[in-house]
Amino acid sequence: MKKVFISGIIPRVGIDMLNEEGYTVEEWSNSKPITEKELISKCQKAEAYLCIMSQVSENFLKQCSHLKVIATYSVGFNHIDIATATKLKIPIGNTPDVLSNATADLAFLLMLNVSRKAFFNYRRILEGKWESSFSATRYLGQELEGKTLGIFGMGRIGLKMAEKCRNAYGMKILYHNRNKIINDEKELNASYVSFEELLLQSDVLSIHAPLNSENTGIFDKSAFNKMKPSAILINTARGSIVNEIDLITALENKQIWGAGLDVTDPEPIQLDNPLLQMENVAITPHIGSATAETRNAMAVLCAKNIIAGLKGEKLPGIVNPDVYK
């Protein structure tokens, strides 16, 4: 009987699919994250590994080179050494598409919360600071109607965010990508621009690119210097795309107006981080895909990746197709 190890708990629908195929499943139920040593020990007794944001290093892969498939419970796969996995002929599967709408919803939510300082004003109520006297000049936000949305990384999630902003607020859409997306450009009346133009022109700049060596820390002091002082930065991708120290400085010096973050660097964010006290910042704890519908769909796609891998078939969410060459 083939065994699948999962480094956390996933929705039951994914477990049921694996069980129906006759596979035994072991989930890591400990509240503390699994160590690499423990992970290696568990996976050496399994044929498949379902990864929940654990690091899949070269050392792990070499010691578990017998694995027939690794599925990650995420779209991003920067926590996996893809090059080594491919060299060892281990297919890696992720969960594209199924979380695009939920993550775009959260980016939209953060944009709204930052624009109206909603998180900060809610905190004021909890702290007993809701003043009885009306003020026409305190805690003012900004409106979004007709503003310019810049998308950094116009993939599936970026497209959903662009659609929502265009439909809700008639926002002008700019984007920067590795490649132009001609069909979607026409549908959204979007314009491809250089990274510098994206920084210069965006009223709201939303990050949706996968983390890689080219964009790590790309939103730094130099980038913030080029942005509008009224600009809002949204990040639901990966925390390391933004240089957090430079972001704090940019907000303190009013080089940009505000930021909405579902991802930070590191995670969890430290409680003494100045971002948590800023009135023009909204932070959520990496919950972009956290809806019941999306998490169930992710579990289903992970199970499909595992089942395909154990049957020697191509993974539906294949990340490294070169393993089949």
Residue frames as qw, qx, qy, qz and C-alpha x, y, z in Angstrom:
[[0.000, 0.889, 0.459, 0.000, 0.00, 0.00, 0.00],
 [0.431, 0.441, -0.016, 0.787, 1.46, 3.36, -1.04],
 [0.385, -0.666, -0.431, 0.472, 1.94, 6.01, 1.62],
 [0.206, 0.727, 0.138, 0.640, 1.53, 9.78, 1.37],
 [0.450, -0.427, -0.419, 0.663, 3.03, 12.10, 3.98],
 [0.046, 0.825, 0.274, 0.492, 1.55, 15.59, 4.50],
 [0.436, 0.059, -0.418, 0.795, 3.46, 18.19, 6.53],
 [0.223, -0.009, 0.278, -0.934, 0.26, 19.64, 8.03],
 [0.344, 0.407, 0.794, -0.292, -3.52, 19.28, 8.05],
 [0.126, 0.033, -0.489, -0.862, -5.56, 19.75, 4.86],
 [0.649, 0.049, 0.109, -0.751, -9.33, 19.68, 4.22],
 [0.650, -0.063, 0.737, -0.174, -10.83, 16.21, 4.41],
 [0.764, 0.569, 0.083, -0.293, -11.86, 16.17, 0.75],
 [0.375, 0.707, -0.596, -0.058, -8.22, 15.73, -0.30],
 [0.294, -0.348, 0.861, -0.228, -7.60, 12.94, 2.21],
 [0.749, 0.241, 0.501, -0.361, -10.74, 11.11, 1.06],
 [0.680, 0.655, -0.230, -0.237, -9.56, 11.21, -2.55],
 [0.178, 0.593, -0.780, 0.084, -6.21, 9.68, -1.61],
 [0.475, -0.144, 0.793, -0.354, -7.85, 7.04, 0.57],
 [0.794, 0.400, 0.226, -0.397, -10.24, 6.08, -2.24],
 [0.591, 0.636, -0.486, -0.100, -7.20, 5.30, -4.38],
 [0.950, -0.156, -0.249, 0.106, -6.01, 2.92, -1.68],
 [0.438, 0.484, -0.404, 0.641, -3.22, 5.14, -0.33],
 [0.559, -0.611, -0.442, 0.344, -2.48, 5.52, 3.37],
 [0.155, 0.777, -0.002, 0.611, -2.08, 9.11, 4.52],
 [0.581, -0.459, -0.398, 0.542, -0.14, 10.51, 7.48],
 [0.072, 0.874, 0.111, 0.468, -0.60, 14.17, 8.42],
 [0.420, 0.089, -0.465, 0.774, 1.76, 16.16, 10.62],
 [0.356, -0.754, -0.477, -0.278, -0.58, 17.25, 13.42],
 [0.556, -0.370, -0.307, 0.678, 1.99, 18.78, 15.74],
 [0.038, 0.957, 0.250, -0.140, 1.44, 22.49, 16.40],
 [0.264, -0.741, 0.382, 0.485, 5.12, 23.26, 15.81],
 [0.623, 0.648, -0.318, -0.300, 6.51, 23.27, 12.26],
 [0.984, -0.021, 0.112, 0.138, 8.20, 20.07, 11.16],
 [0.268, -0.749, 0.485, 0.364, 12.01, 20.13, 11.12],
 [0.551, 0.556, -0.535, -0.317, 13.97, 18.96, 8.10],
 [0.004, -0.302, 0.941, -0.152, 15.28, 15.98, 10.06],
 [0.493, 0.210, 0.704, -0.466, 11.73, 14.93, 10.97],
 [0.636, 0.563, -0.051, -0.525, 10.55, 15.55, 7.42],
 [0.352, 0.500, -0.767, -0.193, 13.27, 13.36, 5.94],
 [0.188, -0.106, 0.936, -0.278, 12.47, 10.59, 8.41],
 [0.580, 0.376, 0.494, -0.527, 8.76, 10.69, 7.53],
 [0.613, 0.625, -0.188, -0.445, 9.26, 10.92, 3.76],
 [0.097, 0.454, -0.877, -0.124, 11.79, 8.10, 3.64],
 [0.278, 0.136, 0.927, -0.213, 8.85, 5.86, 4.56],
 [0.497, 0.625, 0.379, -0.468, 6.52, 7.35, 1.94],
 [0.562, 0.275, 0.581, 0.521, 6.17, 7.37, -1.85],
 [0.131, 0.692, 0.335, 0.626, 4.64, 10.86, -2.09],
 [0.319, -0.331, -0.405, 0.790, 4.94, 14.09, -0.17],
 [0.002, 0.819, 0.429, 0.382, 2.29, 16.82, 0.11],
 [0.458, -0.009, -0.262, 0.849, 4.13, 19.95, 1.22],
 [0.160, -0.901, -0.389, -0.107, 2.51, 22.69, 3.27],
 [0.071, 0.955, -0.145, 0.247, 5.03, 25.53, 3.02],
 [0.764, -0.518, 0.278, 0.265, 7.96, 23.50, 4.41],
 [0.134, 0.775, -0.522, -0.330, 11.35, 24.06, 2.82],
 [0.960, 0.176, 0.212, 0.054, 12.19, 21.36, 0.28],
 [0.126, -0.842, 0.456, 0.260, 15.96, 21.67, 0.13],
 [0.569, 0.528, -0.618, -0.122, 18.64, 19.97, -1.92],
 [0.063, -0.328, 0.881, -0.336, 19.59, 17.92, 1.14],
 [0.641, 0.126, 0.533, -0.538, 16.00, 16.74, 1.64],
 [0.765, 0.487, -0.145, -0.396, 15.59, 15.83, -2.02],
 [0.404, 0.515, -0.756, 0.009, 18.82, 13.86, -2.16],
 [0.161, -0.175, 0.886, -0.399, 17.88, 11.89, 0.95],
 [0.563, 0.348, 0.616, -0.427, 14.35, 11.31, -0.37],
 [0.178, 0.411, -0.572, -0.687, 15.17, 10.85, -4.05],
 [0.091, 0.158, 0.976, 0.117, 12.89, 7.79, -4.15],
 [0.323, 0.498, 0.465, -0.657, 9.78, 10.02, -3.97],
 [0.377, 0.374, 0.732, 0.427, 7.56, 9.64, -7.00],
 [0.027, 0.710, 0.368, 0.600, 5.87, 13.03, -6.61],
 [0.233, -0.317, -0.450, 0.802, 5.81, 16.16, -4.45],
 [0.027, -0.729, -0.504, -0.463, 2.71, 18.35, -4.37],
 [0.209, -0.051, -0.368, 0.905, 2.75, 21.78, -2.74],
 [0.048, -0.723, -0.679, 0.116, -0.37, 23.23, -1.15],
 [0.080, -0.745, -0.008, 0.662, 0.25, 26.60, -2.81],
 [0.634, 0.770, 0.070, 0.026, 0.68, 28.36, -6.12],
 [0.079, 0.870, -0.481, 0.078, 4.15, 29.62, -5.20],
 [0.986, -0.052, -0.089, 0.132, 7.01, 27.14, -5.17],
 [0.259, 0.798, -0.406, 0.363, 10.01, 29.26, -4.17],
 [0.586, -0.571, 0.502, -0.282, 10.34, 27.07, -1.04],
 [0.941, 0.064, 0.329, 0.041, 11.22, 24.09, -3.25],
 [0.213, -0.568, 0.611, 0.509, 14.59, 23.44, -4.93],
 [0.782, 0.498, 0.136, -0.349, 13.06, 22.90, -8.37],
 [0.418, 0.688, -0.578, -0.136, 16.40, 22.41, -10.13],
 [0.140, -0.347, 0.910, -0.180, 17.41, 19.53, -7.86],
 [0.664, 0.208, 0.583, -0.419, 13.96, 17.96, -8.02],
 [0.706, 0.617, -0.124, -0.326, 14.06, 18.05, -11.81],
 [0.231, 0.607, -0.760, -0.016, 17.55, 16.56, -11.88],
 [0.253, -0.150, 0.913, -0.284, 16.32, 13.72, -9.65],
 [0.284, -0.159, -0.769, -0.551, 13.25, 13.25, -11.89],
 [0.048, -0.435, -0.774, 0.458, 10.79, 14.13, -9.12],
 [0.009, -0.563, -0.473, -0.678, 7.71, 15.92, -10.54],
 [0.079, -0.248, -0.480, 0.838, 6.50, 18.91, -8.54],
 [0.058, -0.595, -0.663, -0.450, 2.85, 19.96, -8.62],
 [0.019, -0.089, -0.351, 0.932, 1.28, 23.22, -7.42],
 [0.148, 0.596, 0.765, -0.193, -2.26, 24.64, -7.25],
 [0.049, -0.056, 0.246, 0.967, -2.71, 27.31, -9.95],
 [0.266, -0.334, -0.572, -0.700, -6.08, 28.87, -10.86],
 [0.455, -0.527, -0.716, -0.050, -8.10, 27.66, -7.88],
 [0.397, -0.605, -0.401, 0.562, -7.06, 30.46, -5.52],
 [0.297, 0.259, 0.244, 0.886, -6.92, 33.33, -8.02],
 [0.243, -0.684, -0.391, -0.566, -10.31, 34.85, -7.17],
 [0.644, -0.681, -0.317, 0.145, -9.91, 34.55, -3.39],
 [0.603, -0.254, -0.019, 0.756, -6.45, 36.13, -3.43],
 [0.143, 0.385, 0.298, 0.862, -7.60, 38.94, -5.71],
 [0.420, -0.750, -0.430, -0.276, -10.53, 39.52, -3.33],
 [0.649, -0.590, -0.205, 0.434, -8.07, 39.96, -0.47],
 [0.436, 0.044, 0.156, 0.885, -5.90, 42.36, -2.49],
 [0.118, -0.595, -0.405, -0.684, -9.08, 44.37, -3.21],
 [0.582, -0.717, -0.382, 0.020, -10.01, 44.26, 0.50],
 [0.619, -0.362, -0.083, 0.692, -6.57, 45.54, 1.51],
 [0.241, 0.309, 0.282, 0.876, -6.76, 48.31, -1.08],
 [0.318, -0.709, -0.403, -0.483, -10.11, 49.49, 0.33],
 [0.668, -0.639, -0.299, 0.236, -8.96, 49.22, 3.94],
 [0.544, -0.166, 0.016, 0.822, -5.81, 51.22, 3.30],
 [0.112, 0.448, 0.342, 0.819, -7.61, 53.86, 1.25],
 [0.425, -0.697, -0.238, -0.526, -10.03, 54.52, 4.14],
 [0.075, 0.440, -0.680, 0.582, -7.68, 53.64, 7.04],
 [0.753, -0.343, -0.292, -0.480, -10.31, 51.14, 8.19],
 [0.782, -0.134, -0.531, 0.299, -8.06, 48.84, 10.27],
 [0.290, 0.161, -0.372, 0.867, -6.58, 51.83, 12.09],
 [0.377, -0.325, 0.007, -0.867, -9.97, 53.40, 12.79],
 [0.812, -0.307, -0.445, -0.221, -11.34, 50.10, 14.08],
 [0.629, -0.035, -0.521, 0.575, -8.40, 49.96, 16.50],
 [0.035, -0.311, 0.192, -0.930, -9.34, 53.45, 17.67],
 [0.678, -0.394, -0.226, -0.578, -12.75, 52.14, 18.71],
 [0.850, -0.198, -0.467, 0.144, -11.25, 49.20, 20.63],
 [0.510, 0.035, -0.380, 0.771, -8.85, 51.57, 22.40],
 [0.171, -0.767, -0.522, 0.332, -11.65, 53.95, 23.43],
 [0.275, -0.337, 0.171, 0.884, -10.40, 56.70, 21.12],
 [0.127, 0.570, 0.648, 0.490, -13.62, 57.38, 19.16],
 [0.096, -0.127, -0.241, 0.957, -13.85, 61.11, 19.84],
 [0.186, 0.650, 0.695, -0.243, -17.35, 62.49, 20.34],
 [0.134, 0.778, -0.018, -0.614, -16.50, 65.76, 18.61],
 [0.766, 0.553, 0.296, 0.140, -16.66, 65.83, 14.82],
 [0.279, -0.638, 0.367, 0.616, -13.53, 66.79, 12.90],
 [0.691, 0.684, 0.071, -0.222, -13.52, 67.61, 9.20],
 [0.368, 0.785, -0.498, 0.002, -9.77, 67.03, 8.87],
 [0.418, -0.487, 0.753, -0.149, -8.84, 64.00, 11.01],
 [0.550, -0.051, 0.834, 0.007, -8.18, 60.45, 9.73],
 [0.600, 0.589, -0.050, -0.539, -8.99, 61.25, 6.11],
 [0.705, 0.023, 0.657, 0.264, -8.74, 58.55, 3.47],
 [0.136, 0.422, -0.446, -0.778, -8.84, 58.79, -0.29],
 [0.782, 0.370, 0.283, -0.415, -11.27, 57.72, -3.01],
 [0.523, -0.183, 0.745, 0.371, -10.46, 55.18, -5.72],
 [0.584, 0.674, 0.434, -0.128, -12.86, 56.13, -8.49],
 [0.539, 0.840, -0.022, 0.056, -11.03, 56.68, -11.78],
 [0.352, -0.775, 0.501, 0.156, -7.57, 56.13, -10.28],
 [0.613, 0.542, -0.562, -0.125, -4.76, 54.20, -11.99],
 [0.879, -0.340, 0.324, -0.080, -4.10, 50.60, -10.92],
 [0.344, 0.651, -0.671, -0.091, -0.66, 49.19, -11.63],
 [0.972, -0.159, 0.120, -0.127, -0.23, 45.41, -11.63],
 [0.044, 0.670, -0.740, -0.049, 3.21, 43.95, -11.09],
 [0.132, -0.096, 0.986, 0.014, 2.84, 40.41, -12.44],
 [0.622, 0.180, -0.024, -0.761, -0.28, 40.13, -14.60],
 [0.114, 0.041, -0.987, -0.102, -0.91, 36.43, -14.13],
 [0.311, -0.469, -0.789, -0.247, -4.19, 34.81, -13.11],
 [0.327, -0.623, -0.527, 0.476, -4.46, 36.67, -9.79],
 [0.163, -0.310, 0.094, 0.932, -3.35, 39.98, -11.28],
 [0.135, -0.231, -0.644, -0.717, -5.97, 39.67, -14.00],
 [0.337, -0.606, -0.721, -0.002, -8.70, 39.06, -11.42],
 [0.298, -0.555, -0.290, 0.720, -7.59, 42.09, -9.41],
 [0.062, -0.111, 0.346, 0.929, -7.57, 44.24, -12.56],
 [0.215, -0.416, -0.744, -0.477, -11.08, 43.08, -13.48],
 [0.346, -0.650, -0.618, 0.278, -12.44, 43.89, -10.02],
 [0.252, -0.490, -0.096, 0.829, -10.88, 47.36, -9.92],
 [0.010, -0.037, -0.512, -0.858, -11.97, 48.25, -13.44],
 [0.275, -0.489, -0.752, -0.347, -15.54, 47.08, -12.86],
 [0.384, -0.657, -0.547, 0.349, -15.93, 48.63, -9.40],
 [0.239, -0.764, -0.085, 0.594, -14.13, 51.95, -9.84],
 [0.575, 0.809, 0.108, 0.057, -13.47, 52.41, -13.53],
 [0.462, -0.723, 0.360, 0.366, -9.76, 52.32, -12.81],
 [0.559, 0.721, -0.388, -0.128, -7.22, 52.67, -15.59],
 [0.936, -0.248, 0.230, 0.091, -5.09, 49.50, -15.79],
 [0.323, 0.767, -0.554, 0.002, -1.32, 49.44, -16.27],
 [0.945, -0.277, 0.175, 0.002, 0.82, 46.35, -15.90],
 [0.170, 0.727, -0.662, -0.065, 4.40, 45.16, -16.01],
 [0.958, -0.040, 0.262, -0.111, 5.16, 41.56, -16.91],
 [0.495, -0.326, 0.656, 0.467, 7.87, 39.48, -18.47],
 [0.179, 0.196, 0.754, 0.601, 5.59, 39.18, -21.50],
 [0.365, 0.047, -0.050, -0.928, 2.69, 41.16, -22.92],
 [0.278, 0.295, 0.899, -0.166, -0.79, 39.62, -22.67],
 [0.058, -0.029, -0.446, -0.893, -2.39, 40.84, -25.87],
 [0.313, -0.454, -0.748, -0.369, -5.89, 39.32, -25.53],
 [0.398, -0.633, -0.560, 0.357, -6.36, 40.42, -21.93],
 [0.227, -0.209, 0.031, 0.951, -4.94, 43.85, -22.75],
 [0.170, -0.240, -0.513, -0.807, -7.80, 44.44, -25.18],
 [0.435, -0.541, -0.708, -0.129, -10.48, 43.12, -22.84],
 [0.460, -0.641, -0.390, 0.474, -9.33, 45.26, -19.91],
 [0.272, 0.911, 0.037, 0.308, -8.12, 48.18, -22.02],
 [0.687, -0.649, 0.134, 0.299, -4.86, 47.68, -20.14],
 [0.444, 0.842, -0.286, 0.107, -1.47, 49.07, -21.12],
 [0.895, -0.128, -0.108, 0.413, 1.92, 47.39, -20.81],
 [0.034, 0.956, -0.206, 0.205, 4.54, 49.72, -19.30],
 [0.533, 0.385, -0.604, 0.451, 8.11, 49.50, -18.07],
 [0.575, -0.436, -0.585, 0.371, 8.73, 48.91, -14.37],
 [0.245, -0.124, -0.177, 0.945, 9.78, 52.53, -13.97],
 [0.282, -0.247, -0.331, -0.866, 6.59, 53.80, -15.62],
 [0.579, -0.453, -0.668, -0.116, 4.53, 51.48, -13.42],
 [0.466, -0.362, -0.458, 0.665, 6.11, 53.10, -10.36],
 [0.101, -0.038, 0.040, 0.993, 5.66, 56.63, -11.68],
 [0.336, -0.193, -0.416, -0.823, 2.05, 56.36, -12.83],
 [0.473, -0.351, -0.805, -0.069, 0.27, 54.02, -10.39],
 [0.406, -0.552, 0.159, -0.711, -2.10, 55.33, -7.74],
 [0.834, -0.314, 0.388, -0.235, -2.45, 51.77, -6.46],
 [0.418, 0.535, -0.724, -0.122, 0.33, 49.30, -7.20],
 [0.875, -0.222, 0.279, -0.326, -0.62, 45.67, -6.56],
 [0.047, 0.544, -0.830, -0.114, 2.04, 42.93, -6.52],
 [0.906, 0.063, 0.227, -0.352, 1.07, 39.53, -7.93],
 [0.572, 0.586, -0.572, -0.047, 4.35, 38.14, -9.26],
 [0.949, -0.235, -0.168, 0.125, 5.93, 34.87, -8.12],
 [0.378, -0.843, 0.350, 0.153, 9.11, 35.38, -6.09],
 [0.902, 0.298, 0.010, 0.313, 12.33, 34.81, -8.02],
 [0.650, -0.275, 0.006, 0.709, 15.95, 35.96, -8.04],
 [0.269, 0.403, 0.298, 0.823, 15.12, 38.88, -10.34],
 [0.260, -0.686, -0.251, -0.632, 12.41, 40.48, -8.21],
 [0.655, -0.476, -0.464, 0.359, 13.59, 39.75, -4.66],
 [0.365, -0.577, -0.182, 0.707, 13.67, 43.14, -2.92],
 [0.334, 0.385, 0.441, 0.739, 12.77, 44.98, -6.12],
 [0.209, -0.853, -0.284, -0.386, 10.44, 47.32, -4.22],
 [0.654, -0.268, -0.276, 0.652, 13.19, 49.15, -2.38],
 [0.189, -0.659, -0.136, 0.715, 14.29, 52.71, -1.62],
 [0.103, -0.176, 0.520, 0.830, 14.91, 53.42, -5.29],
 [0.074, -0.427, -0.811, -0.393, 11.45, 52.18, -6.28],
 [0.194, -0.737, -0.578, 0.292, 9.63, 54.08, -3.52],
 [0.208, -0.475, 0.074, 0.852, 11.44, 57.28, -4.50],
 [0.019, -0.017, -0.619, -0.785, 9.76, 57.04, -7.92],
 [0.116, -0.531, -0.834, -0.095, 6.23, 56.39, -6.66],
 [0.167, -0.661, -0.206, -0.702, 3.60, 59.04, -6.07],
 [0.006, -0.193, 0.640, -0.743, 3.35, 60.39, -2.50],
 [0.654, -0.020, 0.178, -0.735, -0.36, 59.48, -2.75],
 [0.622, 0.215, -0.699, -0.282, 0.33, 55.89, -3.90],
 [0.786, -0.322, 0.386, -0.359, -0.86, 52.73, -2.16],
 [0.288, 0.410, -0.858, -0.110, 1.24, 49.56, -2.31],
 [0.877, -0.142, 0.189, -0.419, -0.54, 46.18, -2.07],
 [0.245, 0.457, -0.853, -0.058, 1.32, 42.88, -1.68],
 [0.866, -0.118, 0.287, -0.392, -0.43, 39.50, -1.65],
 [0.773, 0.466, -0.430, -0.020, 2.43, 37.66, -3.40],
 [0.833, -0.156, -0.342, 0.406, 5.57, 37.07, -1.32],
 [0.382, -0.894, -0.087, 0.216, 7.00, 39.26, 1.41],
 [0.631, -0.362, 0.305, 0.615, 10.56, 39.18, 0.07],
 [0.434, 0.600, 0.408, 0.534, 9.57, 41.08, -3.09],
 [0.110, -0.923, -0.065, -0.362, 9.41, 44.17, -0.87],
 [0.469, 0.197, -0.503, 0.699, 12.36, 45.51, 1.10],
 [0.412, -0.722, -0.556, -0.020, 10.48, 45.97, 4.36],
 [0.457, -0.481, -0.170, 0.729, 12.99, 48.32, 5.98],
 [0.139, 0.028, 0.336, 0.931, 12.81, 50.61, 2.95],
 [0.238, -0.570, -0.652, -0.440, 9.01, 50.38, 2.97],
 [0.441, -0.683, -0.461, 0.355, 8.87, 51.52, 6.60],
 [0.334, -0.340, 0.060, 0.877, 11.14, 54.46, 5.79],
 [0.019, 0.251, 0.546, 0.799, 9.08, 55.38, 2.72],
 [0.329, -0.679, -0.624, -0.202, 5.87, 55.41, 4.76],
 [0.461, -0.626, -0.303, 0.551, 7.42, 57.36, 7.62],
 [0.252, -0.309, 0.207, 0.894, 8.81, 59.96, 5.19],
 [0.480, 0.633, 0.366, -0.485, 5.51, 60.11, 3.25],
 [0.016, -0.365, 0.691, 0.624, 7.18, 59.00, 0.02],
 [0.309, -0.241, -0.800, -0.454, 4.13, 56.78, -0.48],
 [0.464, -0.408, 0.020, -0.786, 0.71, 57.09, 1.14],
 [0.739, -0.278, 0.427, -0.441, -0.04, 53.60, 2.43],
 [0.279, 0.321, -0.890, -0.162, 0.44, 49.84, 2.19],
 [0.857, -0.128, 0.173, -0.468, -1.72, 46.72, 2.42],
 [0.215, 0.482, -0.849, -0.011, 0.17, 43.51, 3.08],
 [0.933, -0.169, -0.027, -0.317, -0.99, 39.92, 3.29],
 [0.917, 0.065, -0.167, 0.356, 2.64, 38.76, 3.24],
 [0.219, -0.938, 0.264, -0.047, 5.62, 40.02, 5.22],
 [0.796, 0.324, -0.387, 0.333, 9.30, 39.24, 5.61],
 [0.113, 0.046, -0.991, -0.046, 9.67, 37.40, 7.90],
 [0.673, -0.312, -0.260, -0.618, 6.42, 35.62, 8.67],
 [0.111, -0.860, -0.498, -0.013, 4.92, 35.87, 11.22],
 [0.194, 0.750, -0.086, 0.627, 5.59, 39.59, 11.48],
 [0.425, -0.086, -0.589, 0.682, 7.35, 40.70, 14.67],
 [0.206, -0.790, -0.575, 0.063, 4.99, 42.43, 17.12],
 [0.300, -0.704, -0.044, 0.642, 7.34, 45.40, 17.49],
 [0.416, 0.256, 0.513, 0.706, 7.34, 46.07, 13.72],
 [0.048, 0.320, 0.125, -0.938, 6.48, 49.77, 13.15],
 [0.229, -0.121, -0.661, -0.704, 4.13, 48.80, 10.29],
 [0.291, -0.445, -0.846, 0.046, 1.63, 47.46, 12.82],
 [0.173, -0.594, -0.444, 0.648, 1.17, 50.89, 14.39],
 [0.066, -0.122, 0.319, 0.938, 0.82, 52.97, 11.22],
 [0.451, 0.439, 0.449, -0.635, -2.62, 54.41, 10.47],
 [0.561, 0.584, -0.262, -0.525, -2.13, 54.02, 6.70],
 [0.215, 0.336, -0.910, -0.115, -1.16, 50.33, 6.78],
 [0.860, -0.101, 0.152, -0.477, -3.37, 47.22, 6.80],
 [0.153, 0.425, -0.892, -0.024, -1.83, 43.80, 7.43],
 [0.908, -0.102, 0.043, -0.405, -3.41, 40.34, 7.31],
 [0.496, -0.517, 0.697, 0.017, -1.67, 37.06, 8.27],
 [0.085, 0.290, -0.849, -0.433, -1.15, 35.46, 4.81],
 [0.461, 0.296, 0.750, -0.371, -4.82, 34.56, 4.30],
 [0.263, 0.360, -0.425, -0.788, -5.08, 35.21, 0.55],
 [0.428, 0.009, -0.810, -0.401, -6.48, 31.75, -0.18],
 [0.004, 0.063, 0.853, -0.518, -8.32, 31.38, 3.13],
 [0.653, 0.012, 0.007, -0.758, -11.87, 30.64, 2.04],
 [0.709, -0.062, 0.671, -0.208, -13.51, 27.26, 2.53],
 [0.799, 0.563, 0.132, -0.163, -14.16, 26.95, -1.20],
 [0.407, 0.789, -0.458, 0.034, -10.58, 27.74, -2.19],
 [0.271, -0.535, 0.779, -0.184, -8.86, 25.62, 0.46],
 [0.805, 0.121, 0.544, -0.202, -11.05, 22.65, -0.53],
 [0.732, 0.676, -0.041, -0.074, -10.21, 23.17, -4.19],
 [0.115, 0.765, -0.627, 0.092, -6.50, 23.33, -3.32],
 [0.562, -0.292, 0.749, -0.196, -6.77, 20.04, -1.43],
 [0.841, 0.396, 0.329, -0.165, -8.47, 18.44, -4.44],
 [0.569, 0.773, -0.279, 0.007, -5.79, 19.63, -6.85],
 [0.172, -0.642, 0.732, -0.149, -3.02, 18.48, -4.51],
 [0.733, -0.038, 0.652, -0.189, -4.65, 15.06, -4.33],
 [0.788, 0.598, 0.101, -0.106, -4.92, 14.95, -8.13],
 [0.270, 0.804, -0.527, 0.054, -1.22, 15.80, -8.41],
 [0.414, -0.435, 0.778, -0.184, -0.31, 13.04, -5.95],
 [0.817, 0.213, 0.496, -0.202, -2.55, 10.46, -7.65],
 [0.680, 0.719, -0.131, -0.066, -1.18, 11.28, -11.10],
 [0.074, 0.753, -0.646, 0.104, 2.39, 11.11, -9.83],
 [0.537, -0.279, 0.771, -0.200, 1.92, 7.75, -8.15],
 [0.813, 0.381, 0.421, -0.129, 0.34, 6.37, -11.32],
 [0.543, -0.143, 0.497, 0.661, 3.21, 7.62, -13.46],
 [0.309, 0.744, 0.506, 0.307, 0.99, 10.15, -15.23],
 [0.274, 0.366, -0.023, 0.889, 1.65, 13.84, -15.90],
 [0.151, -0.451, -0.589, 0.653, 0.64, 16.08, -13.01],
 [0.159, 0.808, 0.516, 0.238, -2.26, 18.46, -13.76],
 [0.149, -0.988, 0.017, 0.017, -0.41, 21.23, -11.93],
 [0.869, 0.021, 0.016, 0.494, 3.10, 20.40, -13.11],
 [0.183, -0.938, 0.118, 0.269, 5.77, 22.95, -12.19],
 [0.194, -0.627, 0.660, 0.365, 8.81, 21.24, -13.76],
 [0.866, 0.390, 0.096, -0.297, 7.67, 19.62, -17.03],
 [0.346, 0.679, -0.644, -0.065, 11.30, 18.89, -17.92],
 [0.484, -0.307, 0.790, -0.219, 11.09, 15.78, -15.71],
 [0.812, 0.320, 0.430, -0.231, 9.12, 14.14, -18.51],
 [0.475, 0.749, -0.396, -0.235, 11.76, 14.69, -21.18]]
